[in-house]
Amino acid sequence: MFWTLARCRELYNAALSERKDSYQAHQRTTILAGETRTVAATMVAPQRVRTVSYYEQKRVLVEIKTELREEYQEIHSQVLQDVLLRLDRAFKAFFRRIANGETPGYPRFQSRNRYSSFTYPQDGYSLTRDSRLTLSKIGSIKITLHRPVEGTIKTATIKYEAGQWYAVFSCEVEAPEPSPVVESEVGVDLGITHFAALSDGTFIESPRYYRKAQKKLEKLQAVLSRKKRGSHRREKARKAVAKAHRKIRNQRRDFHHKEARKLVENQQTIVFEELEITNISKRARPKQDKNGTYLPNGAAAKSGLNKSILDAGWGQFQQIVTYKAACAGRTVFLVDPKYTSQVCSSCGAVRKKDLDERWHSCECGCDLDRDTNAAINILRLGRSQRGATRVEAPCL
């Protein structure tokens, strides 16, 4: 499997290099054609070079296997085709981000530590009853199933991560029946003090898995920094750091799944803020006076806040709730977060508050937690999208 993974990475980088070289040749030809027309309009412009497509690379792959790289014949053909398809998807995502005005991120060459999986998209694999996975051109491997496989397996991805191999199956199953309708809905305000505040006055406490493991990570990373690059001991230290991060990631994802299931089972409508987490977690901008001297800008405090935001994993939680709600027949709304923390949920007056002010008090008599107040406003905005605007604060 390591050998197969290395050959797939090699093919990916070679295909990327071919596309990159073709594009650069196309750019040079276009510039030369423009200069030629400028100097003499009667001259024939050089022939333009087309960029390489997925289907062209897929067609040439047969010749590569027979003439240039015979070792590719020891890899299932669809595994190699999927490598080229991955690259094609990376380029499509690159051009889509350009069209949307986002940061494009040109497809990059993959190192050994970044390319970690290969996929059987249609066949070449089989799962037996005695928990053995048979892979074409590789053999039979004993595996541990963490849960029964449901439906028909459509693809099998073999992934290496922090010293362990995983088999990831995507299965086609019948659409589940919607859960029974419940007459309740909730607004959810994601935060730092609490992981989430609900509009009914309850809270979901944040486990802070990264914060709890931070000292251990610092020790492991200090050990890694002292190792000589390229040595076996550095590789061993790198795997130790990767395993620690994997544990944190698995703990966070498990927490998100459990809390998302509770929300979906108990609520018919769930309303979130539409958060731009990338913008929220940006580092503080530097400040300078007239003489160019840098002034204190609160970068240390902002760094700690960013770490807590990323530790909470708001984006992943919203994504999990969304797809669980779709399977259960629930509804999820995303609303504009503007002024949800400042507006009084009872009278609608704007009560300006700093981040360190955690309690909402209004002249109308509304007195409740700041995050609960925001959650009620979020639910009100979600209801307004359906035409119902009235929402009452919980009795605290």
N, C-alpha and C positions, 0 to 999 in steps of 0.2 A: 504494500500500500504506500509506503514511503517512496518507493521507486516510481510508482504510477503518479503520485502527487508531484514529484520532481519533473517528470516528463510533461505533465499538464501545464505546470508553471512555465516550463521552457517554451511550449507551444504558444501559450498566451503572450509571453514577452516577444516572441518572434513575429506573431501576427500583429501585435501593436506596433512593432518596429516597421513592419511593412506598410501599415496604414500611415504611419507618421512620415515615412520617407516618400510615399506617394503623394501625400498632401503637400509636403515641402516642394516636391518637383512640380506639382500643379501650380503652387504660388509663384515659383520662379518662371514657369512658362507664361503665366498670366501677365506678370510684370514685363517680361521680354516682349510679349505680343503688344502691350500698350506702348512701349518705347518704340517698337518697330513702326507702328501706325503713326506715331508722332513724327518720326524722321521722314518716312516716305510712305504715303498712303497707298501707293501702288504695290508695295512689297507684300508678299503672302505671309501672314502671321504663322508662327510655328504651331504644330498640332498640340491641342490642349490635352493634358494628362488627366484621366478620370481617377477619382478616389476609389479605393478598393472596398468592395462590399462584402457582407457576410457570405453570400452565395458564391462569389468568386473564390474566396478563401476556402470555403467548404469543397468546391469543385477541385481545387489544386491539391487538397489534402490527400486525395487518392494517389497522386503522383509522388508526393512526399513520402508516403508510407512504402511505396514500392522501389523508389530510386534513391532517395536521399537519407531517410531515417527508417531503416527496416525495423528498428526496435519498437516503433509505433505500432507494428502489427501485433505486439504482445499486449496491447491495450484495446479494450472494447471500442468499436468504431464510434458509437454514439457518445461515449465519454469524451472523445476528442472533438466531436462536433459540438458538444455542449460547451467546451472551452471557447470555441470561436463565437458561439452564441452569447456567452457572458461578455465577451469583448464588445460585441455588437450592441448589447444592452447598455454597456457603459458609455458608448459613444452616443446612443440615442438619449440617454439621460443628460449627457454633457450638452448636447444641442438644445434639449428642452429647457435646461436651466438658463442657457444664453437667451433663448426666446422669451423667457419669463423675467429677464432682468436680474436673475439670481447670480450668486458666485458660481462660475461654471465648474471648476475643478476638472481639468483635463485628465483623461485616463492615464494612470501611472504604471510604470513597470513594477512588477510584483517581486518582492524579495522572498526568501525562504520562510520568513516569519509572518508574512502577510497573506500568502496564498495557502489556504489551509483545507481545501475540500475539492472533491470532484463528484460528478453527478451522473447517474444512469437515468436518462430522461424517460425511457419507455420500457426497455427490457434489459436482460443481462444480469438479473438478480432474482433470487427466490428465497422466501423465508419458510423454513420447515417447522413442524410442530415441536421438535425437540430443541427449539431456540437456537437454531443454526442459520446463518445467513450465507448463501452461496453467491459469490460474485464472479461474473464471467472474466476469464483470464487471470483471476487471482486465486480463487479457491473457496473452501468452506471455513467459516469462522464462527466460533461460539459467541453468542451475545447474551446480554441480560436485558430483558424487556421490562421497562418500568411501568408499563400498563399494556393491556391487550390491544392488538391492532384491529381497528374497526374499518369496515368497508373494503374497497379495492385499492391496493397500493398502486399509485401512478408513477411516482418517481422515488428514487433512493439516492440520498446524498451521503457520502462518507466524509466525515470531518475529523480533523485532528486538532485538539485544543489542550494546551497545558499538560502534555503527557498522557492524554487519553484519546481513544478513538470513539467516535459516535456514528451511529447510523440514523439518519433523519428521514422518515418516510412521510410523503404527502399522500393522503388517501382521499378517495372519492366516496362519500357516504350520502345516504338519503337525508334530505333536509329535515331537521328535527321539528317536532310540533311546537308551536309557540307556548310559552308558559301561561298559566292562567292569569287573566287580567286582574291587577290590583288597583285599588282606588287611592293611589298615593303618588306623589311626585316630590322631587327634592332638588334644591340648588346646592352646588358643591363649590366651596371656595378653597382652593389648594394653597397651602402656606408653609411656613417654616416652623413657627412655634408649635402648631399642630399640623400633621400631614394634610388633614382636610377638616373643614368645619361645614356641617350640614345645616340647612335652613330650618330643621326641626329642633335645633339647639344642641345636638350631639356632636362629638368630635371623634376623629380617627387620629390616634397618636402616631407620631413618626418614629419608626424603629431606629433610624440613623445608623445603618449598618456600616457605612464607610467611616463615619466618625468614630465608632467603637473599635474599628480595626485599624485606625490610622497609625497608632504607635507601632503596631506590628509591621505595617507596611513600610514605615520609615526605617525600621531596622533592616528589613529585607532589601530595601532599595539602597541603603548605605553599604550593605555587604556587596550588592551588585556593582556599585560604583567603584569599589576597590579592586575588582577583578580585572585581569588583563583581557583586552579585547581579542576575541578569537579563541580563547582558551576553553577547555572543557569545564573548568570551575565557573567561568562566567555563564556558560550555557546552563549549568545546574542552578546558579543563582537566579538567572532570568526565569527559569521554569517555576522556581519557588514564588517569585513575585506574581507571575501569571496565575498560579493556582490560588493565591490569596485574592486577587481581583476576581477570579472566577467564582469563588465562594461568595464574595460580596454581591456579585451580579445575580447569582442564583437565589440568594436570600431575598434580595430586593424584588426580583421577578415573582417569587413565590408569595411574598406579601401582597404585591399588586394583584395577583390572580385571586387570592382569597378575599380581599376587600372588594374587588370588582364583582365577584360572585355574590357577595352579600348585598351590594347595591342593586344589582340586576334582579335578584330574587324578590326584593322588598319594595322596589320602586318601579312604577310604570313609565315615568318620565324623569330623565336625569339631565340637568343643565350644568354646563361648565363654562368658564371663561375661555375665550379664544386667545390663548397665551402665545406670545412670540418669545419662546424660551431662549433662543439664540441672542436676541437683543437684551433680554433681562439679565443674562449671565455674562455680558461683555465686561471687560476690565475697565477700571476707572480711567478717564481721560487725564492726561497730564495738564497741570496748570502752570503758567509762567507769568511773571510780572513784566513791567516795561523793560527791565534790564535783561530779560531772558533767564532769570533765576527761577528754578522750579520751586513751586510752593506745595505745601501739604494738600493732597487731594483725596484723602481717605482711601487710598488704594488697598491698604491692609484690611480694613473693615470690609470693603467691597469684595476682596478676594475670599474672605471667610463666608460672606453671604453667597457668593457664586458657588462655593464648594457645597454649601448646604442645599442650594437649589438643585444642583446636579445630583446630589446624594438622594434627594427625594424622588427624582425620576418622574416628574409630572407628565411629560409627554408619553412615556411608555404606559403609565396608568390610564390616561385618557384613551389611548389606542386600544388597550385591553378591554376597557369598559365598553367602547364603541362596538367592537366585534362581538362581544358576549351579548350585548343588548340586541344586536341585529339577529342573532340566533334565537333569542328568547322572545322576539317580537316586541321589544321595548323601544323607546324613542330617546335619542340623545340630541340635545341642542348645544350649540356653541354661540355665546353672546359676546358683545363688545365689553371688555373689562373696564372701560373708561368710567371713572367716578363710582365704581361699585363699593369702594371702601369709604368714600367721603359722604355719600348721600344717605340721609336718614331713611331707614326702611319704613318708618311710621308716617312721617309727615312730608318727606321729600326734600327737606332743607339740606343744603350742603354744609357739612361740618368738617372743616379742614383738620386733618390729623397727621402728625409725623409718624414715621415707622415705629418708633419706640412707644407710641401711645396705643395700648392694646384694648382699651375700653371705650365704647361709644356711649356718650351721654348727650341728650338733646333737650332743648327747652320744652318740647312737647311731652316729655315724660318718658320717652323711650330710653331705656338703660339696659344695655346688653353687651356681650363680647363683640369686639370690632369685627372679627372674622364671621361670626354668626350674622351680624348685620349685613356684611357683604354677601353672604350666601343667600339671604332673603332677597336682596336686590337682584342677584343673579337669577333666582327663580322667577322673580317678577318679570325680568326681561325675557326669560324663556317663555313664560305664559303669554306675554304680549305678542310673540311671534305667532301664536295660535289664536289671538284675539281675546284671550282672557287676561286681565291685567290686575285683578285684585289678589293680594296676598297678605296674610296676617302674620305678625311676629309671634314667636312662641312665648308662652308665659314662663318667665324665669324668676 
